[in-house]
């Protein structure tokens, strides 16, 4: 593969070709899943899964993915790994580096993931922080890539909260040439510095609009997320008022292209950020999007822990794997 990063902390700084090769590797692993040809490149390897937040898709996809690749996973929580716990982060990173081959962290504070990566001698993967969610957006882009969508030409409309998922979409816009229109209520904007950097790097293809319908107009992808993320539950009532008019419904979707798809990273709150008619309707690809977390993250773990195995896997295929 192209020059690989030592860790996956954010999407900024990744090489575009490395990401595209990651997608191809995910497809190759997907094609042989459950067959005698399925490789086990992580046999003898162990991942430490550090989870401070509830999780369904992230925990299951990393755990199942590690087992399917031949490796093992050990679950750790805030008692064992924390920047306010009983051991210093450098000590934790050094000890884990001597016992496991990969550290996957799903937590609140982005600084914890950065500190672990600074001191660990094994790869560290950001499986979600309050600042970003790179694994989710890589899986989202992989989903669109498999559908044949032109990542450099599509228009993505974000409707809702300026949260960690949006911030990873902003970073992704610096890798690919898609247009990203962001509709968020006043007071719920993403990080200003990150937005300005994405706007600068995208030559104006990233922009904020006030009207959700304007953001969606002519879009290829309409994306939303829960209005109230974990850690902000006490703001739920306030947010319902502030986000009035930001619910993705059939009327809003009608402004997008006829073949537009609806995406949501889940969990969803039907009747708030999206209505059931949309998320359960024919334009929704949320189930495929969730399932692709497994395939993308399997490729990611192999690429970071045993990149030479990716080259061997590629050699086993002559033709690209077709989409389902």
N, C-alpha and C positions, 0 to 999 in steps of 0.2 A: 504494500500500500504506500501511498504518499507519506511524507514525513508525519509521524504520528505525534500527538501530544502526550506528555507524561501522565496527565490527568484529564478528566472532563469536569471542569468547574463551571464554565460558562461557554457560550458559543462564540464569543468574540475571540479572534485570534486563530480559529480553526481554519484549515485550508479547505477550500471548496472541493477540490478533487478528492481529498481524504473523506469528506462527507459523502460524496457520490459513490466512492468505493465501499464505504460502509453500507450504503443502501444495497449495492450489488451483493455484498457478502451476506446481508440479511436475507436476500432472496435465495441465495444458494443454500443457506442453512434451512430456510423454510421449505425448500423443494424436497429435501431428503429427511425432513423431520419424521420420526417414527418408522423409518425404514432401516434396512441393514446397512445402508450407505451413510447413515447419519454419523458424522465425525464426533469424537470425544476429545477435543483438543485441550480441555482443561482437566483431564484426568489427573488426580493427585493434587489439584489446586483447591484452595478454600477461599471463600469470600466472607468477610465480616460485614453483616448487614446491620447498620446502626440506625434505628428508627426511633425518633422522638415524636413523630406525628402519626395519627391513624393512617392506615394504608390498605387498599385492596389491590389495585392494579400494579402498583410499584412493588409491593412486597411479593405478591404471587409471581409476577413476571421475572424478577431477579432470582427468586428462589427456584422456581421451576426451570428457568433458563440455565442456571448454574448446574442443576442436576442433569439436565439433558445434555450438557456439554461435558459431562463426566466428573464434575467437581462437587464440592460440598459447600454448604453455607451455615454460618453460625449467627444467631440473632443476638444483638446487644441493644441495650437501651440507655437512657440517661444516667442510670446508676453507674454504668461502666464507662461511658464515654460522654463527657460534657465539658464545656468551657467554664463551668461553675461547680464541677464535681469534686470528688475526693482525690483525683490525680490531675496533674497538669496535662495539657494537650500534647506537648512534646513527648512526655513520658508515655502517654497512651499510643501516640503514633509510632514511637520507636519499638514498643513492645509488640504492637500488632504487626508491624513490618517484619518482625522475626518469626511470626507464627502463621500469618495468612498471606495470600498473594494479591488481594484486592480488598479495598475498603469502600463500601457503598453507604452514603450518608443521606438521610432524610430528616431534616431538622428545621428549626426556626431561624437561627442566626447564621447568616452567610459566612461570617467570620470564622465559625467553627470549621467549616469545610475547607476554607483557605488555610487555616492553621494546621489542620491535619495534612493537607497536601504539601505544605511547606516543610514539615518534619518527617513525613513518611517516605520510605524508600520503595513502596509499592504503589500502584495506581490508586487514585481516589476518584470516585464518581459522585457528583452532586445529583442525588435522586430527588431533590426538591429542597429549596430554602425559601424564606420569605422574599428573597430578591429574584430568584430565577428558577426555572424548571427545564433545563436543557434536554433531558431525556424525553420529556413529553413532546417538545417541538421537533426534535429529530424524528420521533415516531410519526408525528403529524406530517412532516415533509416527506417521509418515506411513504406514507399512505397515499399522498397526492402524486408522488413520483410513480408509484405502482399503477395508479389510475391513468397515467399518461399525461398528467397536467404539466405544462411547461413552467417550471419553477421560476424561470427568469422573466416570464411574460404575464403571469397571472396577477389578478388583483385580489387581495385579501382584505376583508372588512372586519375590524374588531369592534364589537358593541358591548360595552359594559365597564367593569372595574379595571383600573390601571394596575393590575396585580403582577405577580411573579411570572405568570404564563405570558401575559402581554410583553413583559420585559424581555423574555426569551425570544418572542416573535420579533421584537425590535432588533435584537442581536442577529437573528437569522436574516433579516433584511439587509444586513451588511455582507452576507455571504452570497446571496442570490439576488437577482435583479427585480424581484416582484414588487408591485406597488402595495403599500400597506396604509390603509386609511383607518384612523383611530377615532372612535366616538366614545368619549368618557364624560361623565358629568363633572362640572367644576368641583374641585376639591378632592377628586379621586384620580388624578393624573398619575401616570408612571413617573419614575425618576427623571427629573428634568435634564440632568446631565446626559443620561443614557439616551433620552429621546433626541436631544440636540445632536449627539454623536451619530445616531442612526440616520437622522435627517441629513446631516452633512455627508456621510458616506454614501447615502443612497441617491445623491444628487436630486433631492426633492421628491423622490418616490414615496418617502414616508411623510405623512402629514396628518395633522389633527383636524377634525371637523366637529362642529357642535351638534349637528343633526344626524342621528343614527341612520335615517333614510338616505341622506346624502352619502354616508360612508358605504352603504350597501349598494347604491345605484351602480349597476353594471359589474358587480363583483363576481368573481369565480368561486370564492370561498367566503362564507359568513361564519364567524367564530364568536362564541361567547363563553363565559364561565360564571360560576356562582358569584352573586353580588357580595356575599359575606364569606371571606376566606377564613380558614382556621386561625384562631387567635384574635379574631375581630367579632366574635359572636355578640358581644355587648352592643355592637353598633347595628345589629340587624334591622331594628325598627327604623332608625335614622336612614339607613341605606335604602330601604324599600321606598321611602319618600323621595330621596335624592335621585333614585334610578327610575322614577316614573317616566314612561315613554321609551325605555330602553329594553323592553321585553321583545325578544325575537318571535314574531308571530307570522302567519301567512301573509298579512298585508305588507309587512316589512320585507319578507323574502321575495315578494312580487317585484321589488325594485332591482333585485339581483338578476344575473343572466338566467336564462331558462334552464341551463344545465348546471347551475350553481349547486354546490354541496354545503351542507350545514355541519359544523364541527363543534365539539364540546369535549373538554378533557375529562369530565365527570369527577365527582358525583354532581348530578343535576338536581335543580329544584323546579319541577314543572309548575308553571303558573307564576314564576318570578322572572328569571332571566330568559326563559324560553317556555313556550307552551307545548303541551303534549303533541298537538297536531304537527308541529315542526320536528321535534326531536325524535318522534316515533314515525315520522312520515318518510316518503320515498327519497327525499333529498338528503336525509340524515345518513352520515357514515360514522356515527359515534361508536358503533360496535366494532367495525373494522379498525377504526382508529385505536380503540383500546386493545384489541387483539394484537395489533402490530407492535405494541410495547414489547412483547415477548421476543419477537424476531429481531427487532432493531437492537434491543439490549443484549441479546445473545451475541450479535455481531460486534457490539461495542466492547463487551467483556473480552472476547477473543482478540480484538484489535489492540486492546491495551495490555493484556496479560501475555498473550502469545501471538504477536503479529505475524510471525513466520508461518503459523498455522493458516492464516488467511491466504497466504500465497499458495499453500498446498491445496487448500479447498478450491481456489480459483482454477488450478490446473486440472481439477477433476471434471470441469464443465467445458464444453466446446461452444454451446449456444447459450444466450441469455435465458434465464428462467422466465417464462411468460406469466403475466398476471392471471389470477384466478378468474 
